[in-house]
Amino acid sequence: MSFKEIPHTADVKIRAEAPTPDALFGEACAALMQVMYGDDRRGGTKRECDIRGEDQESLLCDFLSEVLYLTEVDGLVFSRADVRIDGLHLHAVLDGEPFDPARHNKGTEVKGISYSGLKISHDTNGYMLEIVFDV
């Protein structure tokens, strides 16, 4: 995975890198699931989501908020996200499994996705983001 936690005073801040915006959003989803549930996540149960945003930052926040919602409401833990972005529209196929308290209690509860400190940038090496998860 190409993300890491960076120091933050109260919440969890993540920096992720990827070669494309699609992969970057997938890494952000993987980071969210890692923070919440740890490493032991498998596939087998799929969910799809379609999101429209006003800009890249709102598209990312809305996508991760939808992942958080599906996790809470459907009791699923996602192992991967296949993300396709077309302009300001995102379609994702999420692959996961039902929450198992014996395996998925290794993380921190995330209450929401913050716009504060959110930054998406790119250069010749690819795309990078910094995002804060409210815990």
C-alpha positions in Angstrom: 0.0 0.0 0.0 1.2 3.5 -0.7 -0.1 5.4 2.3 1.2 6.3 5.7 -0.1 7.9 8.9 1.5 11.3 9.6 1.5 13.0 13.0 -1.6 15.0 13.9 -2.6 16.5 17.2 -6.0 14.9 17.7 -7.3 12.9 14.7 -5.7 10.6 12.1 -3.9 12.2 9.2 -3.0 10.1 6.1 -0.7 10.8 3.2 -1.2 8.7 0.1 0.5 8.5 -3.3 -0.6 6.8 -6.5 0.1 7.1 -10.2 -3.5 8.0 -11.2 -6.5 9.7 -9.5 -8.4 6.3 -9.6 -5.6 4.6 -7.7 -5.3 7.5 -5.3 -8.9 7.3 -4.3 -8.6 3.5 -3.9 -5.6 4.1 -1.6 -7.6 6.6 0.4 -10.3 3.9 0.9 -7.7 1.3 1.8 -6.2 3.8 4.4 -9.6 4.4 5.9 -10.2 0.7 6.3 -6.7 0.1 7.7 -7.2 2.8 10.3 -10.6 1.4 11.3 -10.1 -2.4 11.1 -6.4 -3.3 10.7 -4.8 -5.6 8.1 -7.0 -8.7 8.2 -9.6 -7.8 5.6 -10.9 -10.1 2.8 -13.2 -9.9 -0.1 -16.2 -11.8 -1.3 -19.1 -9.3 -0.8 -19.4 -6.5 -3.3 -21.1 -3.1 -3.1 -21.2 -0.4 -5.8 -21.4 3.3 -5.4 -21.8 6.3 -7.7 -20.8 9.7 -6.5 -20.8 13.1 -8.1 -18.8 16.0 -6.7 -18.3 19.7 -7.2 -14.5 19.3 -7.4 -11.9 16.6 -6.7 -11.8 17.3 -3.0 -15.6 17.0 -2.5 -15.6 13.9 -4.7 -13.1 12.3 -2.4 -14.8 13.3 0.8 -18.2 12.2 -0.5 -16.7 8.8 -1.6 -15.1 8.1 1.7 -18.2 9.2 3.6 -20.2 6.7 1.5 -17.7 4.0 2.3 -18.0 4.9 6.0 -21.8 4.8 5.7 -21.8 1.4 4.0 -19.4 0.0 6.6 -21.7 1.2 9.4 -25.1 0.4 8.0 -24.3 -2.9 6.2 -21.7 -4.1 8.7 -19.0 -4.6 6.0 -15.2 -4.2 6.1 -13.8 -3.5 2.7 -10.5 -5.0 1.4 -10.3 -3.1 -1.8 -12.0 -0.5 -4.0 -11.9 -0.5 -7.8 -12.4 3.2 -8.5 -13.1 4.8 -11.9 -13.3 8.6 -12.1 -14.7 10.4 -15.2 -14.5 14.1 -14.6 -16.4 14.7 -11.4 -18.2 11.4 -11.4 -16.9 8.4 -9.5 -18.0 4.8 -9.8 -16.5 2.3 -7.3 -16.9 -1.4 -6.8 -16.0 -2.2 -3.2 -15.0 -5.7 -2.2 -15.2 -6.8 1.4 -16.7 -9.1 4.0 -19.0 -8.9 7.0 -17.5 -7.4 10.2 -16.0 -10.1 12.4 -15.3 -8.8 15.9 -12.6 -11.4 16.5 -10.6 -10.1 13.5 -11.6 -6.5 12.9 -11.3 -4.8 16.3 -7.7 -3.7 15.8 -8.3 -0.1 14.7 -9.8 3.2 15.7 -13.4 4.3 15.2 -13.6 7.0 12.5 -16.5 9.3 12.9 -16.2 11.3 9.7 -14.0 12.6 6.9 -12.7 16.1 7.3 -12.3 18.8 4.6 -9.9 20.5 7.0 -6.3 20.0 5.8 -7.5 18.1 2.7 -5.0 18.5 -0.2 -4.8 16.7 -3.5 -1.9 17.5 -5.8 0.0 16.0 -8.7 3.4 16.3 -10.3 5.5 14.3 -12.8 5.7 11.4 -10.2 2.0 11.0 -9.8 -0.7 12.1 -7.4 -0.6 12.7 -3.7 -3.2 13.5 -1.0 -3.3 14.4 2.6 -6.6 13.8 4.5 -7.8 13.8 8.1 -10.1 11.2 9.5 -12.1 12.5 12.5 -11.8 10.0 15.3 
